[in-house]
Amino acid sequence: IRQQLNLNEPDENIPSVARDQKNLQILRKKLAGLTGQLADLRSALFQEEYKEVKKAHGGWAEDQLKQETEKRVVKILEKLGLPTI
């Protein structure tokens, strides 16, 4: 549209575009923060589930315990509708 109207002004000089870019930067920062929090929560969930798996299957090898724990964590996150990160 800008080419059809022969507007050569850079996008950052258009107030609505500049405002949208600023809002986008703010949203990206918020998303990065929330993603970090989700990763921390996932880690805590893994630790708690690992304890439960180890109680139930104490004779299993470390790899088996971790695999079973990972399966449980993924199921829980899926039930909550969260990404498995």
C-alpha positions as CSV (number, residue, x, y, z in Angstrom):
1,I,0.0,0.0,0.0
2,R,2.8,2.4,0.9
3,Q,4.4,1.9,-2.5
4,Q,1.1,2.5,-4.3
5,L,0.7,5.8,-2.4
6,N,4.4,6.7,-3.1
7,L,5.1,7.0,0.6
8,N,8.9,6.7,1.2
9,E,8.8,7.4,4.9
10,P,10.6,4.7,6.9
11,D,8.3,2.5,9.0
12,E,9.8,3.7,12.3
13,N,8.6,7.3,11.6
14,I,5.0,6.2,11.4
15,P,3.5,6.5,15.0
16,S,1.4,3.3,14.9
17,V,4.2,1.2,13.5
18,A,6.6,2.5,16.2
19,R,4.0,1.9,18.9
20,D,3.4,-1.7,17.6
21,Q,7.2,-2.4,17.6
22,K,7.5,-1.2,21.1
23,N,4.5,-3.3,22.2
24,L,6.0,-6.3,20.5
25,Q,9.3,-5.8,22.3
26,I,7.5,-5.6,25.6
27,L,5.5,-8.8,24.8
28,R,8.7,-10.6,23.8
29,K,10.3,-9.8,27.2
30,K,7.2,-10.9,29.1
31,L,7.1,-14.2,27.0
32,A,10.8,-14.8,27.7
33,G,10.2,-14.3,31.5
34,L,7.1,-16.7,31.4
35,T,9.1,-19.3,29.5
36,G,11.8,-19.2,32.1
37,Q,9.3,-19.6,34.9
38,L,7.7,-22.5,33.1
39,A,11.1,-24.2,32.7
40,D,11.7,-23.7,36.4
41,L,8.3,-25.2,37.3
42,R,9.0,-28.1,35.0
43,S,12.3,-28.8,36.7
44,A,10.7,-28.7,40.1
45,L,7.9,-31.1,38.9
46,F,10.6,-33.4,37.5
47,Q,12.4,-33.5,40.9
48,E,9.2,-34.3,42.8
49,E,8.0,-37.0,40.3
50,Y,11.5,-38.5,40.4
51,K,11.2,-39.0,44.2
52,E,7.9,-40.7,43.7
53,V,9.2,-43.0,40.9
54,K,12.2,-43.9,42.9
55,K,10.0,-44.8,45.9
56,A,7.8,-47.0,43.7
57,H,10.7,-48.6,41.7
58,G,13.8,-48.4,43.9
59,G,15.4,-51.3,42.1
60,W,15.4,-49.7,38.7
61,A,18.5,-48.3,37.1
62,E,19.0,-44.5,37.0
63,D,18.2,-44.2,33.3
64,Q,14.9,-46.1,33.8
65,L,13.9,-43.9,36.7
66,K,14.6,-40.8,34.6
67,Q,12.7,-42.1,31.6
68,E,9.7,-43.0,33.7
69,T,9.8,-39.6,35.4
70,E,10.0,-37.8,32.0
71,K,6.9,-39.7,30.8
72,R,5.0,-38.7,33.9
73,V,6.0,-35.1,33.6
74,V,5.0,-34.9,30.0
75,K,1.6,-36.4,30.8
76,I,1.0,-33.9,33.6
77,L,2.0,-31.0,31.4
78,E,-0.2,-32.2,28.5
79,K,-3.2,-32.6,30.9
80,L,-2.7,-29.0,31.9
81,G,-2.4,-27.9,28.3
82,L,1.2,-26.6,28.8
83,P,4.1,-27.0,26.4
84,T,6.5,-29.8,27.4
85,I,9.6,-27.5,26.9
